[in-house]
């Protein structure tokens, strides 16, 4: 039962990264030198989705608090600068998108656009730092508590954070090729194709830094699985670039979505059977079984989750169906 809940936690967080990732990717693309009309069109394309996408984060946090209370406490204690930064970014994006639509001048809208940009950068960097911090292990002591946060300030955490920023930017650009009118989407497709090599370079750099890191090598319990999933991430990015070149934005979007989901699976599978690996005392490492709540609690959570999961999936499907196609009403060529 603990494995099922751990997999569900990973699936919910991966869904959040995929869905929220294109929100933040679109926010990052506001840094381009485009006019107010282009920025407004990009935000309008993502507008119907971004609040619903954040529900997956709330659901993932609910599972973490309910099914893995011990993991939740130590994860927040050991990674709180990254978590706080990511959540601050989420709040800034939400506030910026909502408030820029109020009646105001171009200067005020430009200010809120910068807020969305900064928030998107913080969210991508923060969640990347959380994944990297888990993958390289934490200073978990024999008393069951994580001491300090300096373990987050390493080259590997920085490299992974930048890699996630690059993946999010590619994902956002690919999303816009699906949503914007064809005439506006073509420049975004070229931009997305150009960003794929940047993302590949960032992912490759993070992988090399990880291989050279004693912490990462010591924390990895299933290194072969990690290598296979890293290869899948690279294959997904190459598939996205090929699909963009062939004007198949649906395939490209599915590929970039896969590329953003893979890091979550990589962390969970590489650390298994541990949820937290201690860098100071291997005997203090926290297994998934030890981190989970009691059996009766997990069964009760199951009865609560069973009716909510179809409702969440149904809402997401309905949202995508209602707002399918481009913003000018035309349908893109998905496949």
KEROPA-858332 format. One line per 2 residues: number of its first residue (from 1); their letters; for each residue x, y, z of C-alpha. Coordinates in steps of 0.5 Angstrom, whole numbers, plus 500, padded with zeros to 3 digits. Layout:
N
NUM	A	X:Y:Z; ... .
***
This chain:
335
1	XX	500:500:500; 506:505:501 .
3	XX	508:504:494; 502:505:491 .
5	XX	501:512:495; 508:514:494 .
7	XX	507:513:486; 501:517:487 .
9	XX	505:522:490; 510:522:484 .
11	XX	504:522:479; 501:528:482 .
13	XX	507:532:483; 509:530:476 .
15	XX	502:532:473; 503:539:476 .
17	XX	510:540:473; 507:538:466 .
19	XX	501:542:467; 504:548:471 .
21	XX	510:548:467; 507:551:461 .
23	XX	504:556:465; 511:558:468 .
25	XX	514:557:461; 509:562:458 .
27	XX	511:567:463; 519:566:462 .
29	XX	517:568:455; 515:574:457 .
31	XX	522:576:457; 522:576:449 .
33	XX	522:583:446; 515:583:444 .
35	XX	509:588:444; 504:589:449 .
37	XX	499:585:444; 504:579:444 .
39	XX	505:578:451; 497:579:452 .
41	XX	496:574:447; 501:569:450 .
43	XX	497:570:457; 490:569:454 .
45	XX	492:563:451; 494:560:458 .
47	XX	489:564:462; 484:559:462 .
49	XX	488:553:465; 493:556:470 .
51	XX	489:556:476; 486:549:475 .
53	XX	493:547:474; 495:549:481 .
55	XX	490:544:484; 495:538:482 .
57	XX	500:542:487; 495:542:492 .
59	XX	493:535:491; 500:533:492 .
61	XX	501:537:498; 495:534:501 .
63	XX	498:527:499; 504:529:502 .
65	XX	501:531:509; 496:525:510 .
67	XX	500:519:507; 507:521:509 .
69	XX	507:526:515; 514:524:517 .
71	XX	517:525:510; 513:532:510 .
73	XX	516:535:516; 524:533:514 .
75	XX	523:535:507; 520:542:509 .
77	XX	526:542:514; 531:540:510 .
79	XX	529:544:503; 525:550:506 .
81	XX	529:555:502; 527:552:495 .
83	XX	520:550:497; 519:557:500 .
85	XX	522:560:493; 518:556:489 .
87	XX	511:557:493; 513:565:492 .
89	XX	514:564:485; 507:560:484 .
91	XX	504:566:488; 507:571:484 .
93	XX	505:568:477; 498:567:480 .
95	XX	497:575:482; 501:577:476 .
97	XX	496:574:471; 490:576:475 .
99	XX	492:583:476; 495:585:470 .
101	XX	488:584:467; 485:590:471 .
103	XX	484:596:467; 490:600:467 .
105	XX	495:603:463; 501:600:459 .
107	XX	506:601:464; 502:598:470 .
109	XX	501:592:465; 509:592:464 .
111	XX	510:591:471; 505:586:472 .
113	XX	509:582:466; 515:583:470 .
115	XX	512:580:476; 510:574:472 .
117	XX	517:573:469; 520:573:476 .
119	XX	515:568:479; 516:563:473 .
121	XX	523:564:474; 523:563:482 .
123	XX	518:557:481; 522:553:476 .
125	XX	528:554:480; 525:552:486 .
127	XX	522:546:484; 528:544:480 .
129	XX	532:545:487; 527:541:491 .
131	XX	528:535:486; 536:536:486 .
133	XX	536:536:493; 533:530:494 .
135	XX	537:526:489; 544:528:492 .
137	XX	541:527:499; 540:531:506 .
139	XX	544:531:512; 539:527:516 .
141	XX	542:525:523; 540:519:527 .
143	XX	535:523:531; 531:523:525 .
145	XX	532:531:523; 535:534:518 .
147	XX	540:539:520; 542:546:516 .
149	XX	540:548:509; 547:549:506 .
151	XX	547:542:502; 542:546:497 .
153	XX	548:551:495; 552:546:491 .
155	XX	553:546:483; 549:540:482 .
157	XX	543:544:485; 544:550:481 .
159	XX	545:546:475; 539:542:476 .
161	XX	535:548:477; 537:551:471 .
163	XX	536:545:467; 529:545:469 .
165	XX	528:553:467; 530:551:460 .
167	XX	525:545:460; 520:549:462 .
169	XX	521:554:457; 521:549:451 .
171	XX	515:547:454; 511:553:454 .
173	XX	514:555:447; 511:549:445 .
175	XX	504:550:448; 504:556:445 .
177	XX	505:553:438; 498:549:440 .
179	XX	494:555:442; 496:561:438 .
181	XX	494:563:431; 498:559:426 .
183	XX	501:566:424; 503:567:431 .
185	XX	505:560:432; 510:559:427 .
187	XX	515:564:430; 514:560:437 .
189	XX	515:554:434; 522:556:431 .
191	XX	524:559:438; 522:552:441 .
193	XX	526:548:436; 532:553:438 .
195	XX	531:552:445; 531:544:445 .
197	XX	539:544:444; 539:549:450 .
199	XX	535:544:454; 539:539:452 .
201	XX	546:542:454; 543:544:461 .
203	XX	541:537:462; 547:534:460 .
205	XX	551:539:464; 547:537:470 .
207	XX	548:530:469; 556:531:468 .
209	XX	556:535:475; 552:529:478 .
211	XX	556:524:476; 562:528:479 .
213	XX	559:529:485; 560:524:491 .
215	XX	554:526:494; 549:524:488 .
217	XX	553:518:487; 553:516:494 .
219	XX	545:517:495; 543:514:488 .
221	XX	541:507:490; 538:505:483 .
223	XX	543:508:479; 542:504:472 .
225	XX	535:506:473; 537:513:473 .
227	XX	541:513:467; 535:510:463 .
229	XX	530:515:465; 535:520:463 .
231	XX	536:517:456; 528:517:456 .
233	XX	529:525:457; 534:526:452 .
235	XX	530:522:447; 523:526:449 .
237	XX	527:533:447; 530:530:441 .
239	XX	523:528:439; 520:534:440 .
241	XX	525:538:436; 523:533:430 .
243	XX	516:534:431; 516:542:431 .
245	XX	520:541:425; 515:537:422 .
247	XX	509:542:424; 506:537:429 .
249	XX	505:541:435; 501:536:439 .
251	XX	507:530:438; 512:536:440 .
253	XX	507:538:446; 507:531:449 .
255	XX	514:530:448; 516:536:452 .
257	XX	511:534:457; 514:527:458 .
259	XX	521:531:459; 518:535:465 .
261	XX	515:529:468; 521:524:467 .
263	XX	525:528:473; 520:526:478 .
265	XX	520:519:476; 528:519:476 .
267	XX	528:522:483; 523:517:486 .
269	XX	526:511:482; 533:512:483 .
271	XX	533:513:491; 528:507:492 .
273	XX	527:504:497; 529:511:501 .
275	XX	525:517:501; 530:521:504 .
277	XX	538:519:504; 542:521:509 .
279	XX	549:524:507; 552:524:514 .
281	XX	549:517:517; 547:512:512 .
283	XX	543:508:518; 539:514:519 .
285	XX	536:514:511; 529:514:511 .
287	XX	525:509:507; 518:510:504 .
289	XX	515:505:509; 518:508:515 .
291	XX	516:515:512; 509:513:511 .
293	XX	503:513:515; 500:507:519 .
295	XX	496:502:515; 489:505:518 .
297	XX	490:512:516; 492:510:509 .
299	XX	486:506:508; 482:512:510 .
301	XX	485:517:506; 484:512:500 .
303	XX	477:512:501; 477:520:501 .
305	XX	481:520:495; 477:515:491 .
307	XX	472:519:489; 476:526:488 .
309	XX	481:523:483; 476:522:478 .
311	XX	473:529:479; 480:532:478 .
313	XX	481:528:472; 474:530:469 .
315	XX	475:537:471; 482:537:467 .
317	XX	479:534:461; 473:538:461 .
319	XX	478:544:461; 482:542:456 .
321	XX	476:540:451; 472:547:452 .
323	XX	478:551:451; 481:546:445 .
325	XX	484:549:439; 487:555:438 .
327	XX	485:562:440; 482:564:434 .
329	XX	478:558:434; 482:554:429 .
331	XX	484:547:431; 492:545:430 .
333	XX	494:539:427; 496:535:433 .
335	X	499:529:430 .
***
